[in-house]
Amino acid sequence: MHGTVTVDETLCKGCALCIPVCPKGLMRVADDRFNARGVHPAELIDPANACTGCQLCATMCPEAAITVYRAAKVA
């Protein structure tokens, strides 16, 4: 199953708690931009579409800044 992650950068405080819980190692802190809080926000880096939509990153996020979407199975 394929998933994708969106990060509400206005809510992200750059704590990076989502990074170590990703079993595929797909989350990182963006080093090319800052949010309104003045921190580098988290982002999904998934060029191979390896995200499974496990939701561990969203569960760990203390600011509820991460939303996970899963692709529906096609029967």
trRosetta pair geometry for C-beta under 8 A, 3 or more apart (Angstrom, degrees):
i j d omega theta_ij theta_ji phi_ij phi_ji
1 52 5.9 74 77 -163 83 73
1 53 6.0 -72 123 35 108 121
1 70 5.8 6 160 -164 120 112
1 71 6.5 -174 -170 59 73 85
1 73 6.8 -60 -104 -70 100 90
2 49 5.6 -13 -138 172 123 107
2 51 6.7 67 -168 78 62 75
2 52 7.3 -80 -117 -118 24 36
2 53 7.0 77 128 -22 27 111
2 70 7.2 141 86 -156 45 61
2 71 4.4 23 67 12 93 128
3 51 4.4 -101 75 130 84 100
3 52 5.5 24 8 112 115 20
3 53 2.2 168 -82 -59 134 81
3 54 7.1 -142 15 -5 160 49
3 68 5.7 1 -179 -176 127 98
3 69 6.3 157 -159 84 72 48
3 70 4.7 -36 -98 -98 89 66
3 71 7.0 -135 -79 -2 38 76
4 44 7.0 149 -166 102 64 166
4 46 7.3 -157 -120 64 72 150
4 51 5.9 117 -90 77 36 146
4 53 7.4 -7 9 -83 37 92
4 68 7.4 162 83 -154 38 56
4 69 5.1 -12 59 60 85 99
5 26 7.7 141 15 112 134 120
5 27 7.4 -38 84 -88 165 98
5 44 4.1 141 62 -58 111 139
5 46 7.8 119 24 -13 98 138
5 51 6.3 -142 -15 -144 97 156
5 57 6.2 7 -125 73 146 145
5 58 7.5 -158 -131 -51 102 98
5 66 6.0 -18 -166 -164 107 101
5 67 7.2 151 -156 79 56 47
5 68 5.4 -23 -101 -102 75 71
5 69 7.7 -172 -78 21 29 73
6 44 7.9 -63 -77 4 26 126
6 66 7.3 156 81 -152 46 52
6 67 5.0 -9 58 59 95 98
6 69 7.4 39 -6 -8 100 109
7 12 5.6 26 172 -58 111 136
7 41 5.8 154 131 157 134 117
7 42 5.1 -166 -120 82 155 86
7 43 5.9 -113 22 -95 142 49
7 44 7.2 169 -21 -15 106 84
7 65 5.7 30 -162 138 74 99
7 66 5.5 -20 -103 -98 72 73
8 11 4.4 39 98 19 110 112
8 12 6.7 166 85 -27 57 86
8 65 4.6 -129 56 -156 86 73
8 66 7.7 -133 14 -62 77 28
8 67 7.4 66 -28 -9 96 102
9 12 5.3 -45 -136 24 40 118
9 35 4.5 -166 161 -100 94 122
9 41 4.2 -81 -132 -60 87 172
9 65 7.6 92 -77 -174 18 124
10 35 6.2 -175 -95 -172 33 123
10 36 6.0 20 -130 20 75 121
11 63 4.7 165 159 146 98 121
11 64 6.8 -63 161 79 152 63
11 65 3.7 -172 94 -98 111 99
12 35 6.1 138 66 -15 96 161
12 37 7.7 -145 89 28 59 135
12 39 7.2 -133 119 89 86 114
12 41 3.9 89 85 -136 146 96
12 42 5.5 -150 -144 19 139 85
12 61 7.9 -63 -110 -149 77 119
12 63 6.4 170 -101 71 31 146
12 65 4.3 152 -69 157 69 165
13 37 6.0 -83 -119 131 62 169
13 39 6.1 57 -177 45 41 158
13 62 7.7 -40 34 71 125 104
13 63 5.7 145 -5 -44 101 144
13 65 7.9 -178 -3 -26 67 148
14 29 6.2 65 -149 -136 86 120
14 35 7.7 -168 -45 23 104 115
14 37 7.3 -158 -3 91 108 126
14 39 3.3 -127 -7 155 143 130
14 40 5.4 97 -122 63 126 57
14 41 6.1 -96 -76 -94 81 34
14 42 7.1 171 -112 -37 45 73
15 62 6.6 28 24 27 163 114
15 63 7.9 155 4 -10 123 110
16 19 4.8 -18 -175 3 83 124
16 20 7.9 66 146 -11 87 86
16 29 5.5 -45 -91 -56 104 118
16 42 6.8 156 -101 -85 49 104
17 20 7.5 -60 -165 34 39 93
17 21 7.2 20 153 -5 68 117
17 60 4.8 -155 132 152 105 112
17 61 6.7 162 75 -94 111 41
17 62 6.8 73 30 -13 153 95
18 21 6.3 -78 -155 44 36 105
18 22 6.6 45 157 -40 73 102
18 27 4.8 -109 124 166 101 164
18 42 5.2 57 51 -148 134 161
18 56 7.9 134 -148 114 69 75
18 57 3.9 51 -155 -151 106 90
18 58 7.8 46 -117 -49 117 30
18 60 5.4 162 -91 79 57 120
18 61 5.7 11 -66 -70 111 89
18 66 6.2 125 -102 -50 147 156
19 22 6.5 -54 -160 11 28 110
19 27 4.8 -139 -101 99 54 105
19 28 6.3 70 -115 -102 112 37
19 29 7.1 -45 -64 -31 134 82
19 42 7.1 -145 -54 -127 86 113
21 56 4.4 -149 145 147 112 116
21 57 6.1 168 82 -81 109 53
21 59 7.8 -122 145 68 157 97
21 60 4.9 164 12 -36 158 152
22 25 5.8 151 101 -75 107 16
22 26 5.2 -130 170 39 144 73
22 27 4.5 162 -31 8 147 104
22 56 6.5 172 -89 80 42 117
22 57 5.6 18 -74 -64 93 109
23 52 7.7 -19 62 26 118 125
23 54 6.5 46 16 16 117 165
23 56 7.0 97 -19 20 89 152
24 46 7.9 48 114 -111 136 101
24 50 4.9 170 -168 127 146 116
24 51 6.5 -147 49 -94 152 47
24 52 7.0 148 -33 -4 131 94
26 44 5.6 13 142 -155 105 78
26 45 5.9 -160 -169 64 65 62
26 46 4.9 25 -156 -77 129 94
26 50 6.4 -173 -74 77 130 104
26 51 5.6 -119 76 -78 173 90
27 42 5.8 -3 -173 -172 107 112
27 43 7.3 157 -151 80 62 33
27 44 6.1 -40 -97 -99 65 57
27 45 7.6 148 -109 18 15 79
27 57 5.5 149 -60 -111 149 137
28 42 7.2 157 87 -151 26 66
28 43 6.2 -27 67 63 73 80
28 45 5.6 5 16 -2 116 123
29 40 4.7 77 165 112 102 117
29 41 7.3 176 -150 102 68 20
29 42 5.9 -53 -98 -97 57 54
29 43 7.5 96 -147 16 16 82
30 33 5.5 -17 130 46 130 86
30 40 5.2 -158 72 -176 67 92
30 41 5.6 11 24 65 117 68
30 42 7.3 132 -11 -163 84 7
30 43 4.6 68 -59 -7 101 128
31 40 6.0 3 -95 -139 39 148
33 40 7.1 118 79 -129 50 71
33 41 7.4 -25 93 26 97 96
34 37 8.0 -135 173 69 89 58
34 38 5.6 -6 -179 -146 129 34
34 39 6.5 130 -149 60 83 15
34 40 6.2 -63 -100 -77 60 52
34 41 7.9 120 -158 -14 29 81
35 38 7.4 -66 71 -4 60 19
35 39 6.1 -16 39 61 96 69
35 40 7.9 126 -3 -133 84 11
35 41 4.8 74 -37 -47 122 113
41 65 7.8 -130 -153 154 109 146
42 57 7.7 177 152 -172 149 122
42 61 7.9 -123 32 -104 154 114
42 65 7.4 124 40 100 113 126
42 66 7.1 -33 86 -76 136 113
44 51 6.7 -3 -161 -69 131 144
46 49 6.1 79 150 -92 105 27
46 50 5.8 -143 -150 39 95 77
46 51 5.0 -30 -122 -25 156 105
53 68 5.4 136 -150 165 70 112
53 69 6.8 -81 -118 98 116 31
53 70 3.6 101 179 -89 169 92
53 71 7.6 -157 -37 11 145 64
54 68 7.7 -92 61 -165 37 160
55 58 4.9 -53 -161 45 73 114
55 59 5.6 79 139 -28 86 100
55 68 4.7 -147 -96 43 72 155
56 59 5.6 -55 -144 37 32 113
56 60 6.2 27 159 -17 66 109
57 60 6.0 -61 -149 38 28 107
57 61 6.5 38 153 -37 63 104
57 66 5.2 -109 125 159 97 164
57 68 7.0 129 59 -67 98 118
58 61 5.7 -44 -147 16 33 118
58 64 7.7 39 -169 -140 81 55
58 66 4.2 -140 -97 101 69 105
58 67 6.5 71 -109 -105 131 19
58 68 4.9 -113 -21 -15 136 107
61 64 6.0 138 107 -80 109 20
61 65 5.4 -129 178 39 138 77
61 66 4.5 160 -28 14 156 109
